[in-house]
Amino acid sequence: MALQRRRVTLTLPPELHDRAKAVLADIPGATLSALVEDALEGMLPALENLAAAYRDGGEDAARRALAHTLGEELLGLREDIRTPPGKGVTQGKAK
């Protein structure tokens, strides 16, 4: 029977591996595989946007797309931008 999940070999610098393992030691049931999967899943939308911007508009467009994405993350705008009108936060409270 074929695996439902694809295997990937990942090599890390010793310091990064040790830091990740130390964090995971404090989280019951957490695995390095789950950490990598969660990180990749979280980053892929931004990386896809960056790749599309680079493909469609070159390096300057990719830089603007990256700055826009980072700005959304740093300012906490990502959820607000994707929330349909009338469904967002009003006067500091969620509807």
Buried (B, 14 or more C-beta within 10 A) or exposed (E): EEEEEEEEEEEEEEEEEEEBEEEBEEEEEBEBEEBBEEEEEEEEEBEEBBEEBBEEEEEEBBBEBBEBBEEBEEEEEBEEEEEEEEEEEEEEEEE
